[in-house]
Amino acid sequence: MPFRDLFPTRLALRLAEAAQVGLVLAEGARARGARCDEIPESLPGVGYVGIDGEAEPVRVRFPFHSDEDVTALVDLYAPTDAAGKDREPSTLRPVEEVAA
């Protein structure tokens, strides 16, 4: 896969087939331990990282946030004005303006 080499760091989470591991990470990554096709659905966020120059893939675990968790965060941290009232989306400034 010629395009894979354009990315120095590659991440594979749960995959459907064993052949996909080699396509995402590198040839032979599954034989070296990256069994992404065997990650159960009960372990969301588990995956393997392949880094250029490193022979062995590294197992990683990211925190999983459900849709309900994200909705609760949005509700909790929604922007408000100085009086504590919810702001209308039209009054919010783009990040580029705030950062400038």
Order of alpha helices (4+ residues) and beta strands (2+ residues): beta-alpha-beta-beta-alpha-alpha
